[in-house]
Amino acid sequence: MIVLITCSGIPDTGKLTTQAALSLMQRWPGLFLLTHAKKSTASLEEECSGGQQVVVIERCKDCCARKKLAGANIDPHIHIITTDPGIEKNGMADVQYHEIERVVSAVHGTLSGE
């Protein structure tokens, strides 16, 4: 099981992390477990303990999810920041399909070694 941890929030890139994670779960059923960084440290520790890999999908360079995991002594295997592949934070704008695809491709490509 691969544990996806998203740093979800109100801005478009926060919504993007959750939508990309849901898309990964839909495309590869049974491979992923989704959880959110806003959960308690104890909950995150429990959910990550059985995971083969931990993948963090952040909405920006503040890296809130990674910081929270560091407090639980969890080092993600993969750390994706949605703004790195050229997706701009755009406040309350709607998430675009091509943005979801870009994040899904980044995660899947990293997992498959592409």
Residue frames as a rotation matrix with the C-alpha (Angstrom) as fourth column:
MET 1
0.586 0.811 0.000 0.00
0.811 -0.586 0.000 0.00
0.000 0.000 -1.000 0.00
ILE 2
-0.588 -0.681 0.436 1.23
0.679 -0.709 -0.192 3.47
0.440 0.183 0.879 -0.91
VAL 3
0.141 0.604 -0.785 0.09
0.892 -0.422 -0.164 6.17
-0.430 -0.676 -0.598 1.49
LEU 4
-0.270 -0.109 0.957 -0.75
0.648 -0.755 0.097 9.48
0.712 0.646 0.275 -0.20
ILE 5
-0.043 0.221 -0.974 -0.63
0.871 -0.470 -0.145 12.45
-0.490 -0.855 -0.172 2.14
THR 6
-0.043 0.117 0.992 -2.04
0.761 -0.640 0.108 15.68
0.648 0.760 -0.061 0.77
CYS 7
-0.752 -0.128 -0.646 -1.69
0.503 -0.745 -0.438 19.19
-0.426 -0.654 0.625 2.06
SER 8
-0.257 0.774 0.579 -5.21
0.866 -0.081 0.493 20.20
0.428 0.628 -0.649 1.19
GLY 9
-0.671 0.081 -0.737 -6.56
0.409 -0.788 -0.459 23.66
-0.618 -0.610 0.496 1.56
ILE 10
0.337 0.900 -0.277 -8.96
0.319 -0.386 -0.866 26.19
-0.886 0.203 -0.417 0.16
PRO 11
-0.028 -0.335 -0.942 -6.76
-0.725 -0.642 0.250 27.64
-0.688 0.690 -0.225 -2.62
ASP 12
0.683 0.358 -0.636 -6.83
-0.728 0.410 -0.550 25.97
0.064 0.839 0.541 -6.03
THR 13
-0.164 -0.821 -0.546 -3.54
-0.626 0.515 -0.586 24.15
0.763 0.246 -0.598 -5.47
GLY 14
-0.689 0.020 0.725 -4.88
-0.656 0.409 -0.635 22.74
-0.309 -0.912 -0.269 -2.20
LYS 15
0.434 0.888 0.149 -7.88
-0.631 0.418 -0.653 21.34
-0.643 0.190 0.742 -4.02
LEU 16
0.429 -0.350 -0.832 -5.52
-0.802 0.276 -0.530 20.06
0.415 0.895 -0.163 -6.69
THR 17
-0.648 -0.736 0.197 -3.61
-0.742 0.550 -0.384 17.83
0.174 -0.394 -0.902 -4.25
THR 18
-0.358 0.601 0.714 -6.77
-0.399 0.593 -0.699 16.03
-0.844 -0.535 0.028 -3.20
GLN 19
0.658 0.657 -0.368 -8.13
-0.592 0.149 -0.792 15.73
-0.466 0.739 0.487 -6.73
ALA 20
0.061 -0.722 -0.689 -4.83
-0.871 0.299 -0.391 14.31
0.488 0.623 -0.611 -7.99
ALA 21
-0.792 -0.340 0.507 -4.73
-0.580 0.677 -0.453 11.80
-0.190 -0.653 -0.733 -5.12
LEU 22
0.058 0.904 0.423 -8.32
-0.402 0.409 -0.819 10.74
-0.914 -0.122 0.387 -5.83
SER 23
0.620 0.100 -0.778 -7.46
-0.785 0.085 -0.614 10.33
0.005 0.991 0.131 -9.50
LEU 24
-0.468 -0.851 -0.238 -4.51
-0.799 0.522 -0.297 8.08
0.378 0.052 -0.925 -8.61
MET 25
-0.656 0.279 0.701 -6.77
-0.411 0.647 -0.642 5.98
-0.633 -0.709 -0.310 -6.39
GLN 26
0.432 0.896 -0.103 -9.37
-0.524 0.156 -0.837 5.69
-0.734 0.416 0.537 -9.13
ARG 27
0.442 -0.324 -0.836 -6.86
-0.854 0.132 -0.503 4.66
0.273 0.937 -0.218 -11.80
TRP 28
-0.418 -0.634 -0.650 -5.03
-0.267 0.770 -0.579 2.14
0.868 -0.069 -0.492 -9.64
PRO 29
0.512 0.744 0.428 -7.61
-0.649 0.009 0.761 0.80
0.562 -0.668 0.488 -7.17
GLY 30
0.976 -0.039 -0.214 -6.25
0.169 0.752 0.637 -0.84
0.136 -0.658 0.741 -4.05
LEU 31
0.191 -0.979 0.070 -2.75
0.738 0.096 -0.668 0.59
0.648 0.179 0.740 -4.50
PHE 32
-0.632 -0.433 0.643 -3.19
0.077 -0.860 -0.504 3.83
0.771 -0.269 0.577 -2.56
LEU 33
0.115 0.613 -0.782 -4.48
0.991 -0.017 0.133 5.00
0.068 -0.790 -0.609 0.80
LEU 34
-0.157 -0.098 0.983 -5.35
0.310 -0.950 -0.045 8.72
0.938 0.298 0.179 1.02
THR 35
0.285 0.232 -0.930 -4.94
0.953 -0.174 0.249 10.78
-0.104 -0.957 -0.271 4.15
HIS 36
0.624 0.023 0.781 -4.63
0.276 -0.942 -0.193 14.49
0.731 0.336 -0.594 4.83
ALA 37
-0.416 -0.908 -0.048 -1.83
0.459 -0.164 -0.873 16.32
0.785 -0.385 0.485 6.59
LYS 38
-0.241 0.371 0.897 -4.35
-0.614 -0.774 0.155 18.13
0.752 -0.514 0.414 8.78
LYS 39
0.684 0.456 -0.568 -4.86
0.079 0.729 0.680 14.92
0.725 -0.511 0.463 10.78
SER 40
0.828 -0.379 0.413 -3.17
-0.514 -0.221 0.829 14.48
-0.222 -0.899 -0.378 14.13
THR 41
-0.104 -0.964 -0.245 0.45
-0.976 0.147 -0.164 13.34
0.194 0.222 -0.956 14.24
ALA 42
-0.488 -0.032 0.872 -0.66
-0.485 0.841 -0.240 10.11
-0.726 -0.540 -0.426 15.95
SER 43
0.588 0.771 0.244 -3.15
-0.147 0.398 -0.905 9.37
-0.795 0.497 0.347 13.16
LEU 44
0.660 -0.416 -0.626 -0.51
-0.735 -0.184 -0.653 10.01
0.156 0.890 -0.427 10.51
GLU 45
-0.427 -0.846 0.320 1.97
-0.894 0.449 -0.007 7.73
-0.138 -0.289 -0.948 12.29
GLU 46
-0.165 0.459 0.873 -0.62
-0.232 0.842 -0.487 4.97
-0.959 -0.283 -0.032 12.42
GLU 47
0.817 0.571 -0.079 -1.63
-0.180 0.123 -0.976 5.32
-0.547 0.812 0.203 8.78
CYS 48
0.498 -0.707 -0.502 1.97
-0.820 -0.196 -0.538 5.45
0.283 0.679 -0.677 7.54
SER 49
-0.090 -0.603 0.793 3.18
-0.811 0.507 0.293 2.53
-0.578 -0.616 -0.535 9.64
GLY 50
0.184 0.220 0.958 1.72
0.172 0.952 -0.251 -0.07
-0.968 0.211 0.137 7.29
GLY 51
0.899 0.222 -0.378 2.53
-0.280 -0.374 -0.884 1.76
-0.338 0.900 -0.274 4.07
GLN 52
0.512 -0.740 0.437 5.17
0.831 0.555 -0.034 0.45
-0.217 0.381 0.899 1.74
GLN 53
-0.602 -0.650 0.464 5.84
0.738 -0.675 0.012 3.99
0.305 0.350 0.886 0.60
VAL 54
0.177 0.601 -0.779 4.77
0.691 -0.640 -0.337 7.43
-0.701 -0.479 -0.529 1.72
VAL 55
-0.474 -0.217 0.854 4.05
0.815 -0.474 0.332 10.00
0.333 0.853 0.401 -0.98
VAL 56
-0.152 0.374 -0.915 3.44
0.569 -0.724 -0.391 13.63
-0.808 -0.580 -0.103 -0.02
ILE 57
-0.223 0.173 0.959 1.65
0.872 -0.404 0.276 15.94
0.435 0.898 -0.060 -2.43
GLU 58
-0.405 -0.050 -0.913 2.09
0.648 -0.720 -0.248 19.54
-0.645 -0.692 0.324 -1.28
ARG 59
0.629 0.693 0.352 0.26
0.757 -0.444 -0.480 22.56
-0.177 0.568 -0.804 -2.58
CYS 60
0.867 -0.366 0.340 3.19
-0.181 -0.864 -0.469 24.97
0.465 0.345 -0.815 -2.25
LYS 61
0.045 -0.982 -0.181 6.77
0.126 0.185 -0.975 25.43
0.991 0.022 0.132 -1.13
ASP 62
0.134 0.056 0.989 5.70
-0.911 -0.385 0.145 25.99
0.389 -0.921 -0.001 2.51
CYS 63
-0.374 -0.323 -0.870 5.75
-0.229 0.941 -0.251 22.16
0.899 0.105 -0.425 2.72
CYS 64
-0.080 0.450 0.889 3.30
-0.975 -0.219 0.023 21.97
0.205 -0.866 0.457 5.63
ALA 65
0.874 0.446 -0.196 2.69
-0.414 0.892 0.184 18.23
0.256 -0.080 0.963 5.18
ARG 66
0.291 -0.849 -0.442 6.38
0.273 0.516 -0.812 17.37
0.917 0.116 0.382 5.17
LYS 67
-0.503 -0.449 0.738 6.93
-0.511 -0.534 -0.673 19.50
0.697 -0.716 0.039 8.29
LYS 68
0.335 0.712 0.617 4.08
-0.939 0.197 0.282 17.73
0.079 -0.674 0.734 10.06
LEU 69
0.880 -0.051 -0.472 5.49
-0.034 0.985 -0.169 14.34
0.473 0.165 0.865 9.09
ALA 70
-0.136 -0.989 0.053 8.92
-0.035 -0.049 -0.998 15.37
0.990 -0.138 -0.028 10.36
GLY 71
-0.241 0.142 0.960 7.30
-0.920 -0.348 -0.179 15.88
0.309 -0.927 0.215 13.77
ALA 72
0.743 0.532 0.405 6.24
-0.616 0.780 0.107 12.25
-0.259 -0.329 0.908 13.60
ASN 73
-0.194 -0.942 0.274 9.70
-0.568 0.335 0.752 11.10
-0.800 -0.010 -0.600 12.42
ILE 74
0.413 0.356 0.838 8.31
0.514 0.668 -0.538 10.06
-0.752 0.653 0.093 9.04
ASP 75
-0.434 -0.602 -0.670 10.39
-0.366 -0.562 0.742 10.77
-0.823 0.567 0.024 5.96
PRO 76
0.648 0.760 -0.052 8.37
-0.354 0.239 -0.904 10.53
-0.675 0.604 0.424 2.73
HIS 77
-0.012 -0.597 0.802 9.75
0.605 0.635 0.481 8.41
-0.796 0.491 0.353 -0.07
ILE 78
-0.443 -0.026 0.896 8.40
0.832 -0.384 0.400 10.87
0.333 0.923 0.192 -2.62
HIS 79
-0.152 0.338 -0.929 7.69
0.550 -0.752 -0.363 14.56
-0.821 -0.566 -0.071 -2.15
ILE 80
-0.393 0.145 0.908 5.81
0.868 -0.268 0.418 16.42
0.304 0.953 -0.020 -4.91
ILE 81
-0.452 0.270 -0.850 5.11
0.290 -0.857 -0.426 20.15
-0.844 -0.439 0.309 -4.76
THR 82
0.332 0.724 0.605 2.34
0.785 0.144 -0.603 21.14
-0.523 0.675 -0.520 -7.18
THR 83
0.851 -0.020 -0.525 3.99
-0.199 -0.937 -0.287 24.44
-0.486 0.349 -0.801 -8.06
ASP 84
-0.120 -0.983 0.135 7.24
-0.209 0.158 0.965 22.69
-0.971 0.088 -0.224 -9.16
PRO 85
-0.443 -0.076 0.893 5.88
0.746 0.521 0.414 21.31
-0.497 0.850 -0.174 -12.45
GLY 86
-0.953 -0.082 0.292 4.77
0.248 -0.763 0.597 24.82
0.174 0.641 0.747 -13.41
ILE 87
0.021 1.000 -0.023 1.34
0.771 -0.002 0.637 25.00
0.637 -0.031 -0.770 -11.79
GLU 88
-0.762 -0.301 0.573 0.72
-0.010 -0.880 -0.476 28.43
0.648 -0.368 0.667 -10.33
LYS 89
-0.555 0.616 -0.559 -1.25
0.745 0.070 -0.663 29.14
-0.369 -0.784 -0.498 -7.20
ASN 90
-0.789 0.352 0.503 -4.28
0.166 -0.666 0.727 31.05
0.591 0.658 0.467 -8.38
GLY 91
-0.773 0.452 0.445 -6.28
-0.634 -0.533 -0.560 31.74
-0.015 -0.715 0.699 -5.25
MET 92
-0.278 0.800 0.531 -9.84
-0.343 0.434 -0.833 30.52
-0.897 -0.414 0.154 -5.56
ALA 93
-0.216 0.170 -0.961 -9.71
-0.976 -0.015 0.217 29.52
0.023 0.985 0.169 -9.24
ASP 94
0.808 0.520 0.275 -11.11
-0.502 0.854 -0.139 26.18
-0.307 -0.026 0.951 -10.30
VAL 95
-0.174 -0.846 0.504 -8.66
-0.290 0.533 0.795 23.34
-0.941 -0.008 -0.338 -10.70
GLN 96
0.274 0.182 -0.944 -8.01
-0.955 -0.067 -0.290 22.50
-0.116 0.981 0.156 -14.35
TYR 97
0.966 0.175 0.192 -7.97
-0.151 0.980 -0.132 18.94
-0.211 0.098 0.973 -15.70
HIS 98
0.606 -0.791 -0.083 -4.49
0.087 0.171 -0.981 19.38
0.790 0.588 0.173 -17.23
GLU 99
-0.027 -0.598 0.801 -3.17
-0.853 -0.403 -0.330 20.39
0.520 -0.693 -0.499 -13.80
ILE 100
0.574 0.289 0.766 -4.53
-0.671 0.702 0.238 17.20
-0.469 -0.651 0.597 -12.22
GLU 101
0.981 -0.192 -0.017 -2.94
0.136 0.751 -0.646 15.21
0.137 0.632 0.763 -15.04
ARG 102
0.316 -0.919 0.237 0.40
-0.364 -0.348 -0.864 16.94
0.876 0.186 -0.444 -14.52
VAL 103
-0.038 -0.286 0.957 0.46
-0.999 0.000 -0.040 16.03
0.011 -0.958 -0.286 -10.81
VAL 104
0.792 0.366 0.488 -0.77
-0.375 0.923 -0.084 12.47
-0.482 -0.117 0.869 -11.44
SER 105
0.846 -0.514 -0.140 1.97
0.070 0.368 -0.927 12.05
0.528 0.775 0.347 -14.07
ALA 106
0.062 -0.854 0.517 4.61
-0.720 -0.397 -0.570 13.40
0.691 -0.336 -0.639 -11.68
VAL 107
0.145 0.048 0.988 3.60
-0.894 0.434 0.110 10.96
-0.424 -0.899 0.106 -8.93
HIS 108
0.905 0.266 0.331 3.14
-0.124 0.911 -0.393 7.97
-0.406 0.315 0.858 -11.23
GLY 109
0.717 -0.687 -0.121 6.37
-0.166 0.000 -0.986 8.71
0.677 0.727 -0.114 -13.11
THR 110
-0.072 -0.748 0.660 8.34
-0.922 -0.203 -0.331 8.91
0.381 -0.632 -0.675 -9.88
LEU 111
0.319 0.282 0.905 6.80
-0.715 0.699 0.035 5.70
-0.623 -0.658 0.424 -8.56
SER 112
0.940 0.102 0.324 7.49
0.115 0.803 -0.585 3.80
-0.320 0.587 0.744 -11.77
GLY 113
0.144 -0.989 -0.027 11.01
0.427 0.038 0.903 5.21
-0.893 -0.141 0.428 -12.11
GLU 114
0.435 0.081 0.897 10.33
0.897 -0.126 -0.424 7.15
0.078 0.989 -0.128 -15.30
